[in-house]
Every structure is written in structure tokens, then in C-alpha cells.
Amino acid sequence: MIKSFAPVIDDNTRILILGTMPGEASLAANEYYGHKQNAFWKIMSLCFNEGREWADYADKIGCLRANGVGLWDNLKCCSREGSLDSGIKNPRPNDIGGLLRKYPGVKKILFNGRKSFDFFKKFHAPLLEKYPTGIMPSTSPANATISRDEKYRQWSRALSEF
């Protein structure tokens, strides 16, 4: 079984971005979106950091926190060979409802990819009626059906609408 990371959230968080489960590169780096080809941090840099390079992982997390953005994953643990969401077996959900009760400032939930939304719907469907949500294009390098520029446009729009 592989396990997800602790949430990145505080009382300033207004938007919660939910992934599915960290991939192998992220788990090895012990960082959200740790695969070098994942577009997540490039997109966040364009949205919140004027496109500048990050000093380190703490810089990335600090920038998200300063802009009211939190991170977590739908799944607490699962079995999976490789990094693809399609390979997930035996998924166990994180307590997202409990997290949202603890941090009532969250006003919007964005899903990093369709599979993230599917797991949320499976395990937390009643919450869909309580929060505005958005299914964003996955920032994973496996999602090559949409350009990085288009991913940025969609993410930027969704992050600015809160």
C-alpha cells in the first residue's frame, strides 16, 4: 500500500486542490507534484509567482499558502504499480469532509483531473452540493491530449474565480 501526504492547508485556504494519489516520483521526492514533467508547479508559478523559478519546495508551498490555495489527495492509501491513476486498486479515501469542517474558509474545490473528481464523487458525493467545484485538466505528463498553454488558461481562470 502506498500512502498520500498530509494536507497543505491553513486558515487562509480558500481553494482546495485535490489530486488522486502521488505518483512514484512525488513519493520519492516527498513532494506534491514532484515529477519533473508535471505541469503543476509551472502553472502555479505563472498564476502566482510571475512565472519565476521556485527556490525550493518550501517556496512553492509558501506561495500557495499566501494565495489561499491548499493541496491534498482524495485517497489516503491504495495499491498501485507505476504512477497512473488507472492502476489504482483498493482505494481508501482521505477524510475530506473532516478537513473541510476543520477549515471552513475553503470556498471552492478544484480537481486535478477527471479521476480525482471520480474518486471524490464515489466517496464524498454529498459534498458536491456544498461547494463550487471544477474539474481541471490533469497536470500529469500522461495527459498529453491538451497543451500546457491550454492547461494554464483553464487553471488560471478557475483559480481567479473565488
PERAPE-V36572 format. One record per pair of residues at least 24 apart in sequence whose C-alpha atoms are under 10 Angstrom apart, sorted by sequence separation. I is the first residue (numbers start at 1). GAP is how many residues later the second one is. D is the distance in Angstrom with one decimal. If there is no record, write none. Layout:
# PERAPE-V36572
<<I;GAP;D> <I;GAP;D>>
This chain:
# PERAPE-V36572
<<3;24;8.7> <8;24;9.5> <72;24;8.7> <96;24;8.8> <107;24;6.4> <108;24;5.1> <109;24;4.7> <110;24;4.8> <111;24;4.9> <112;24;5.3> <113;24;5.1> <114;24;7.4> <134;24;7.2> <2;25;8.7> <5;25;7.9> <7;25;9.8> <32;25;9.0> <106;25;8.6> <107;25;7.2> <108;25;5.7> <109;25;6.6> <110;25;6.0> <111;25;5.7> <112;25;6.3> <113;25;4.0> <133;25;9.3> <134;25;9.8> <4;26;9.7> <5;26;8.1> <6;26;9.9> <31;26;7.3> <93;26;8.1> <94;26;9.6> <97;26;10.0> <107;26;9.1> <108;26;8.2> <109;26;8.8> <110;26;6.6> <111;26;8.4> <112;26;5.0> <113;26;7.5> <5;27;7.7> <30;27;9.9> <31;27;9.8> <72;27;9.9> <92;27;9.7> <93;27;8.4> <96;27;9.3> <97;27;7.4> <100;27;9.5> <111;27;8.2> <112;27;6.8> <113;27;8.5> <4;28;9.3> <29;28;10.0> <32;28;9.9> <85;28;9.9> <91;28;8.7> <95;28;9.4> <96;28;7.7> <112;28;8.7> <32;29;9.3> <86;29;8.3> <93;29;9.4> <94;29;9.0> <95;29;9.0> <97;29;9.4> <31;30;9.8> <85;30;6.9> <93;30;6.7> <94;30;9.8> <97;30;7.4> <113;30;9.0> <132;30;9.6> <85;31;8.7> <92;31;8.9> <93;31;8.9> <96;31;9.1> <91;32;10.0> <70;36;8.8> <68;37;9.3> <69;37;8.9> <74;37;9.3> <68;38;8.7> <71;38;9.9> <73;38;9.3> <32;39;8.1> <69;39;9.8> <70;39;9.5> <71;39;9.6> <73;39;9.3> <32;40;8.5> <69;40;9.8> <32;41;9.4> <74;41;9.7> <75;41;8.9> <74;42;6.6> <73;43;7.9> <74;43;8.5> <112;43;9.4> <74;44;9.5> <75;44;7.8> <74;45;6.5> <75;45;8.8> <110;45;9.0> <73;46;9.8> <74;46;6.2> <73;47;9.5> <74;47;9.9> <75;48;9.5> <110;48;8.0> <15;49;9.8> <74;49;8.6> <109;49;9.9> <110;49;8.6> <22;50;9.6> <74;50;9.3> <108;50;9.5> <109;50;10.0> <13;51;8.8> <14;51;9.6> <21;51;8.8> <22;51;7.7> <108;51;9.3> <9;52;9.7> <13;52;6.8> <15;52;9.1> <16;52;8.5> <17;52;7.2> <18;52;8.5> <19;52;7.8> <20;52;8.4> <21;52;5.7> <8;53;7.7> <12;53;7.0> <13;53;8.6> <14;53;8.5> <15;53;6.3> <16;53;5.9> <17;53;6.0> <18;53;6.0> <19;53;6.4> <20;53;5.0> <21;53;7.0> <22;53;9.3> <108;53;9.3> <8;54;9.8> <11;54;9.4> <12;54;7.7> <13;54;7.8> <14;54;5.0> <15;54;4.9> <16;54;4.7> <17;54;4.9> <18;54;5.1> <19;54;4.5> <20;54;5.1> <21;54;5.9> <108;54;7.3> <9;55;9.3> <10;55;7.4> <12;55;8.1> <13;55;4.1> <14;55;6.1> <15;55;6.2> <16;55;5.7> <17;55;6.5> <18;55;4.9> <19;55;6.2> <20;55;5.9> <21;55;7.8> <22;55;9.8> <107;55;7.5> <8;56;8.9> <9;56;7.3> <12;56;5.3> <13;56;5.2> <14;56;7.7> <15;56;8.7> <16;56;7.4> <17;56;8.1> <18;56;6.2> <19;56;8.4> <20;56;9.2> <21;56;7.7> <24;56;9.7> <27;56;9.9> <84;56;9.2> <8;57;8.0> <11;57;8.6> <12;57;8.0> <13;57;5.8> <16;57;9.9> <17;57;9.8> <18;57;9.4> <20;57;9.9> <21;57;8.2> <23;57;9.3> <24;57;9.0> <25;57;9.7> <26;57;9.4> <83;57;9.9> <10;58;8.4> <12;58;9.0> <13;58;9.4> <23;58;9.7> <24;58;6.6> <25;58;8.2> <84;58;7.9> <9;59;8.6> <10;59;9.0> <11;59;10.0> <21;59;9.6> <23;59;7.3> <24;59;5.6> <83;59;9.5> <9;60;7.5> <10;60;7.6> <23;60;4.4> <24;60;9.3> <8;61;8.4> <9;61;4.7> <22;61;7.6> <23;61;7.3> <8;62;5.2> <9;62;6.7> <21;62;8.6> <22;62;9.6> <23;62;8.6> <7;63;7.4> <8;63;5.0> <9;63;8.3> <21;63;9.3> <22;63;9.4> <7;64;5.8> <8;64;6.4> <20;64;9.9> <21;64;7.6> <6;65;8.9> <7;65;4.7> <20;65;7.2> <5;66;9.5> <6;66;7.0> <7;66;7.7> <5;67;7.3> <6;67;8.7> <21;67;8.8> <4;68;8.2> <5;68;7.7> <20;68;9.4> <4;69;6.7> <3;70;9.9> <4;70;8.7> <5;70;9.6> <6;70;9.2> <21;70;9.5> <4;71;6.7> <5;71;8.0> <20;71;9.8> <3;72;8.0> <4;72;5.3> <5;72;9.6> <40;72;9.0> <2;73;9.8> <3;73;5.7> <4;73;6.0> <20;73;9.6> <2;74;8.5> <3;74;4.3> <4;74;8.8> <1;75;9.9> <2;75;5.4> <3;75;6.8> <1;76;6.2> <2;76;5.6> <3;76;9.0> <1;77;5.3> <2;77;6.1> <1;78;4.7> <2;78;7.5> <18;78;9.5> <1;79;7.5> <2;79;9.8> <1;80;10.0> <16;84;9.2> <7;87;9.8> <1;88;9.3> <6;88;9.8> <1;89;8.7> <2;89;9.9> <3;89;9.6> <4;89;10.0> <7;89;9.8> <14;89;9.0> <1;90;9.4> <4;90;8.7> <9;90;9.0> <13;90;7.7> <14;90;8.7> <15;90;8.6> <16;90;6.6> <69;90;8.6> <9;91;9.9> <11;91;8.9> <12;91;8.7> <13;91;8.9> <14;91;5.5> <15;91;5.6> <16;91;8.1> <17;91;8.6> <18;91;7.2> <19;91;8.8> <20;91;8.5> <68;91;9.8> <7;92;8.7> <10;92;9.4> <11;92;6.1> <12;92;9.8> <13;92;6.2> <14;92;4.1> <15;92;6.1> <16;92;6.4> <17;92;5.9> <18;92;6.2> <19;92;6.1> <20;92;7.7> <67;92;9.7> <10;93;7.0> <11;93;8.0> <12;93;6.9> <13;93;5.7> <14;93;5.3> <15;93;4.9> <16;93;4.9> <17;93;4.7> <18;93;5.0> <19;93;5.1> <20;93;8.3> <9;94;8.0> <11;94;6.5> <12;94;8.3> <13;94;8.5> <14;94;6.6> <15;94;5.7> <16;94;6.2> <17;94;5.8> <18;94;6.0> <19;94;7.3> <20;94;9.4> <68;94;10.0> <10;95;8.9> <11;95;8.5> <13;95;9.7> <14;95;8.7> <15;95;7.2> <16;95;8.5> <17;95;6.8> <18;95;8.9> <19;95;9.5> <20;95;6.8> <21;95;8.5> <10;96;9.5> <19;96;8.4> <20;96;4.7> <43;96;8.6> <9;97;9.3> <19;97;5.4> <20;97;8.3> <42;97;9.6> <18;98;6.7> <19;98;8.4> <20;98;9.3> <40;98;8.5> <41;98;9.0> <17;99;9.8> <18;99;8.2> <20;99;7.4> <39;99;8.7> <40;99;5.3> <19;100;9.6> <20;100;8.8> <38;100;9.1> <39;100;4.9> <40;100;7.7> <19;101;9.6> <38;101;5.7> <39;101;6.6> <40;101;9.8> <18;102;8.7> <37;102;9.0> <38;102;4.8> <39;102;7.2> <37;103;7.5> <38;103;5.2> <36;104;9.9> <37;104;5.7> <38;104;8.6> <39;104;10.0> <35;105;8.4> <36;105;9.0> <37;105;9.3> <38;105;9.4> <43;105;8.3> <47;105;8.1> <33;106;8.7> <35;106;8.5> <42;106;9.2> <43;106;8.9> <46;106;7.9> <47;106;9.5> <33;107;8.3> <40;108;9.7> <43;108;7.9> <44;108;8.5> <47;108;8.3> <48;108;9.3> <39;109;7.0> <43;109;5.5> <47;109;5.9> <38;110;9.8> <39;110;9.9> <42;110;8.7> <43;110;9.0> <46;110;8.3> <47;110;9.4> <40;111;9.3> <44;111;8.6> <48;111;9.7> <39;112;8.4> <40;112;9.0> <43;112;7.5> <44;112;8.4> <47;112;8.1> <39;113;8.7> <43;113;7.9> <47;113;8.7> <40;115;9.5> <44;115;9.5> <17;116;9.7> <15;117;9.9> <16;117;9.5> <17;117;9.5> <18;117;9.8> <23;117;9.5> <15;118;9.5> <17;118;10.0> <17;119;9.6> <19;119;8.8> <19;120;9.8> <17;142;9.8> <15;143;9.7> <15;144;7.7> <14;145;9.9> <15;146;9.9> <15;147;7.8> <14;148;7.7>>
